Amino acid sequence: MKKLVIIIPFFVVILLLSGCGKGLMESGDEAYGQQNYTDALKFYLEASKEFPDDMALKEKIALCYFKEGELFYEKRRVIKAFEARVKNGMKFVPATPSPTLTTEISNVHLKLAYAYRQAKAENPIQKKQFVDAALEYIDKSLSYDSTNTEARQALNEFKEEHFTGLLEKGLTAYKRGTQDPLQYIAADYYLTQSLKLDFENAEALKYLQLSRKKALNLLDPGMNVPIAITDQMKNEQYLAFLVVVYNLLPENLYVTPENLYLVKKDGKEIRGRTSGMFSTPLENKTIVNGEEIAGVVAFPLPEKQDYARLEFRKNGEILGYKNLP
């Protein structure tokens, strides 16, 4: 008679051995206390299979990802790996995180901001990307904890370093727009960034609105799927836009009105649709690289009409957008 050979995965053996006399949660807590975040994460993730709705456990998993990312960055200075772990951790954050976790989320995003501020760029394009990322993470840090004094100080330092330069670049681009209309898109970018540092600056606010009005019907060549708005209509039920969608992806792109989202200033969004109330609706169509399609997309009117931008999404990813004045 042949003997049966049972192969038990190594990690399961470790769990069984270390779990003798203690549960997965307790083993995870012990590893976490020893700053062994990788092992703690393994225990917590295994425990989550049995308790998928345990909010406290989800918070522990999120914290493990954050701490693991911080340690990895301290040792190897690889921002992308740090960033990836933070993003993984954010997937486990409950809808209403505890005050402790909220503070940790704010702090870890601030550390990401510092990482990008300290990173040495290899070229001007990468330098711009690093500045954008640092500012984005400072914003996120403050959005989770507006009382974070260190994040507030970082924002003030950022303002001293970059505000004047961003404002001047925005104003210069706006003036050049009369000769090169694509400069209005650049003006939109620089003025938007400057207002993140000083959101009440009257000059930046004035020229940002003007830039966005002039950029509405322009396709941004820096996006994968640039969109433009050539007309706007409104009735009692809908706000509608005559949009142009252009495909700069190397592959074919399937376009429908449902790819377009009207995003409000509070973050709420309205998905596009067709309506018989408007002529020339945007058709469902596949377009190749370098091809465009135009048509009307309708959005049910919300109670409060404070729109921020129009986005084109594919599988949840934003491939193009147009800021609204």
N, C-alpha and C positions, 0 to 999 in steps of 0.2 A: 504494500500500500504506500502510495506517495504521500510524503508529508506536505502539509500546506504551509506555505511561507507567507506570513503576514507582514507587510511592510508598513510601518507606522511613520508618517512624516515626522521629521526631526522636531519641528516646532511643537507638534502635538505632544511628543515625548517630554519636551521641556515644560509644557503647560501642566502635564500630568504630574511630573516630578515636583515642580515648584509649587503646584497647587495642593500637594498633600497637606491636609490640615488647614488650608486656607482657600478662599475662593478667588476667582479671577479678578474681581474688583479689589480685593485686599492686596493681591499680588501686584496689581497695577498701581495702587496707592503707594505700596512699599517701593517699587521701582521709581515712581515719580519723585518720592521723597529723597531718593538717592541720586536724583538728576539723571537717571537712566531713562530718558524720555522715549527712546526707540523701543525698549522692552515694555515700558508702561503702555505705549500705544498699542502694541500687539495684544496685551492682556485686555485693554479696554475695548478694542475692536472685536475681539473674540466674545467678550461679555455682551457687546451690543447685539450680537446675533440672537441672544436669549432675551435681551431687554431692549428692543429697538425703539421704544417710546420713552425711555428713561432720559429726561432732560438733563439731570445732573451728570449722567454718564456722557451725554453728548458734549457737555461743556468741558469735561475732562479730556475728551478726545481732541477738541479744538485747542485746548491749552497745550497738549502734548505736541501737536503740530507746530504751534507757535514757538514753543521752547526749543524743539528740535531744530527748527529753522534758524533761530537765533544762535544756537551753539554751532551749527554748521557754518554760518556766516562768520562767526568769530574765528573759527579755525581755518577756513578756506577762502573767505572773501568772495564767494560766488553769489552774486545778488539774485540771479535767476532761480537758483535752488532755494534760497531763502524765501523769495517771492512765491514760488510754487507751493511751498509748505504752508505759508500763510493762507493762500487761496484754498488749499485743501482743508485747512482748519475752519475757514469761514463757512464751508459747506455744512458743518455740524453745529453752527451757532443757532440756538433756538430763536424763534420769532421774538421772544421777550427775554433776552439774556439777563443774567443776574448782574447786580452792580459790580461785583468782582470781575466777572468776565468782560463786562463793558469797559472797565478800566484797562484790562489786559489787551483788548482789541485796539483801544486808542493808543496804547503804548507800543504795541508791535508795529502798527502802521507808522508811527513816528520813527521807529528804528529803521524801517524800510526807507523812509524819507531821508534820514541821515546817510544811509548806505548809498543812495543815489547822489546825494550832495557831495559825498566824499569820493565817488568813483571818478577815475580819470578817463575822459572821453578820448577816443582815437581820431575823431574828426568833428567838424562843426555840426553835422547832422546828428551824430550820437550825443553831442553836448546838449543840443536842443531836447532830445529825447530824455536825457537824464534830468534836465531842469523840469520838464513837464511832469515826469514821474515823481520827482521829489515834491513838487507842489501838490500833485494829486493826492499823495499819501499824507501830507500835512492836512489837507482838507478832510480826508477820511478820518484822521485822528481826531480832529476837532468836531466832526459830525457825531462821533460816538461819545465824546466827552468834551463839551465846550469849556469845562473848567480846567482842562489840562494846561497848566501854566507853561510847561516846557514846550508844548506844541504851539501855544500862543507866542512864545518868545521866538520859536523857529520861524513862524510866519512873519513876525516883525523883522527878523534878520533877513529873511527872504525878500521882504519888501524893500529894505534898504539896499540890497544887492541888485535887485532886478526891476523894480517898479518903473523907475525913470526910463530905463532902456527899453522896456516893453512898450511903454506909452509912446515914446518917441518913434519907435519902429512902426507902431500902429498908425500914428498920424502921418508919417512919411509914406507908408504904403497907401493910405487913403488918398493922399494928394497925387500919387503916381497913377491912381486908378483911372484918371482921365485919359492917360496915354495907353495904359495896359489894364483893362478891366479885371484881369485875374488878381491884380494887386488888392482889390476889395476883399478877396478871400483871405489874403495874408493879413490885411488890416483887421478883419474879424478875429482871426486867431490871436494876434498880439494884444488887441484891446480886451478880448475875453480874458486872457491870462493876466493882464494888468489889473482887471477888476476883481480877480480872485485875491489880489493883494490889497486893494483899496476899493471896496465895492461901492463907495459913495462918491468916487471921483467924477465930478460933473462933466469934465472934458472927455474922459474916456467913455462915459455913458452916452453922450451926445454923438460922438463919432462912431461908436459901435452900432448904434441904431441906424445911422446913415449908411455905414458899410454893409450891414446885413440887407438893407433894402436894395442896394445896388448889386449885391451878390446873389439875390434870389434866383435869377435866371441864368446863373453861371454854373457850369459843371466843373467840379474840383478835380483836377487830374491826379491829385495825391490820394484819392480814395479808390477802393476796389470797384465800387458801384456808385459813381457820382449821380446825384439827382439834382434837378433844377425845378423851380416853380415859375411857370410863365403866366399863370392867371389864378385868381381866387374868386370863389362864388360862395354865397350864403343864402339860406332860406330859414324857415322856422324850425326845420328838423336837422339840417346838415350844414357843416362847413366843408367845402370841396375845393380841391386844388387841381389845376391842370399841371401834371408833372411830366418830366422827362426823366427816364431811367436809362443810364448808359452802362454797358458792360465792359469793364477793363480787366475782368478775370480771364485767365488763360483758357478756362473751360466755358461751356455753354451755361446760360443762366435762365432758369424758369422764373418768369415774373407774373405775379398776380397782385390785385389790390391789397390782398391780405399780407403781403410782404411789407407794407407801409404802415407805420405807427405814428400817430400824433402824440407827442409827449408833452405833458403840462409841466409847469414850473415846480409843482409839488412832487413830481416824479410819476404821477399817475399817467396811464397811457390809454389811447383809444385806437383800436385796430381798424384799418381801412376796409372799405367795401365799395361795391358799385351801387348806383341808385338810378332808377328810371327818371328821376327828376332832372338829371343832367345829361347833356349830349356827349358824344365821343368818350365813353367810359374807357378806362384802361383795360385792355384785353389780357386774358391769360395767354402768355406766349413765351416760347423759348427764344432767346436772342444769343447770337454768337459774340465772340470777342470783337469789340469795335463797333457793335451795332447798338442802336438806341430804340426805345419805344416811348410813345407819349399817349396820355389819356387822363381822364378825370377820375380822381379817387375821392370818395365821400367819407366823412367822419360824423357820427351822431354828435350833436351839440351837447356839451356838458353844461352844468349849471354855471360854473365859473369858467370863463373863457380866457385863461391865462396860459397861452401856449408858449413852449420853449423851442421845440424843433420838430422836424419831420425826419423819421429814420427809415432806412431800408434794411430789413433783416432777413437773414437766411439761417434757419435752424437755430434761432435765438442770437446769432452773432450779428452785430451791427457792421454792415459793409459800406454804408454811405449815409450821410445825413445833410440836412440843410437847416441852419439856425434861422429862426424867425425873428423879425424885428421886435 
